[in-house]
Amino acid sequence: MMYKEMAGVVKPPRTVHVKFPFGRPMGEPNNKLQQKVIAQDALNVLHSCNTPGEIIELPYRWRRENYEEIAKGKMYSL
Amino acid sequence: MEEDFLNKVKNILNPPNADAEFGKLKYLGWVKDENVISEFLRDIYNAAVHSREQNNIDILNDTLETWEAKATELWQGPHTRSKLQEEIPWANVTKPINESKIALVTTGGFYTSEQKAFETDGPENLGDWSYRTIDIAIPTSNLNVSHIHYDTTGPKKDPNCVFPLDIFKELEEDGIIGKIANTNYSFMGYIQKPNLLSETTAKEVAQNLKADNVDAVVLTST
């Protein structure tokens, strides 16, 4: 979990970028559902990403998503 | 006069004590290009008008997020001072996630009440490249944050928004991951000479993670 401009320089093997404010890479404080979705998205990158240095951008808009629906749609643990 | 005007704009776009609500938009306050500022004002003005007319706040929100991305691109942040890495470390993942031991490493500046706080600016303003081990048994309510180079109001309310220990504990209980490591690691990301980190404490933590048979690490930066 890192902002993509930094990831382009320090090059972690796999990066997940979110369009969230700094200081909230997993999402809003106390929004457990959101944080669980982001965590599962990040874990999935372990297998889905096969190119070293790849940066995956998650599409979520800050404070404007329904994470219950997203979790259900992706068959994630709630 | 022009300089005065740009300074006024800077103070509007990046007000003193701007917190997380200003997001990455506040970096526009450091952009001294009149064309960029004019373009921003035009877009935000039009978006506000259309949002009102169509009774649709998403128009304004989308414009803010577009400009947030532009502001981060234009921002002369730490990435412009970091050494470009040529080689990308890589290890294939051989185990299913639900059989893997996962550790968390953060740069959010967390420490327990029994541990020493980080030196937020450190000796000669070089920062602090030490780390704290965070045992999974420690309740996240016992974690403190010392970092003055990002807005810590979020993690002070809920450490999981930066260092998701409780979330990964739940993912273990849910059977999504095999196990969360007993020992997880916290750094404080303000380190002005990255080699001080990469040649000492980062190596040490990597060795510890290997010795602990950790299969994958989730790094969360701020």
Interface residues (C-beta under 8 A of the other chain):
Chain A: M1 M2 Y3 E5 M6 G8 V9 V10 K11 P12 P13 K19 P21 F22 G23 R24 P25 M26 G27 E28 P29 N30 N31 K32 Q35 K36 A39 Q40 A42 L43 N44 L46 H47 P52 G53 R61 W62 R64 S77
Chain B: A20 E21 F22 G23 K24 D58 N61 D62 E65 E68 A69 T72 E73 W75 G77 P78 H79 S82 K83 L84 Q85 E87 I88 P89 W90 A91 V93 I97 S100 I102 Y150 D151 T152 T153 G154 P155 K157 D158 N160 C161 V162 P164 D166 I167 F168 E170 L171 D174 G175 I176 I177 A216 V218 L219 T220 S221 T222
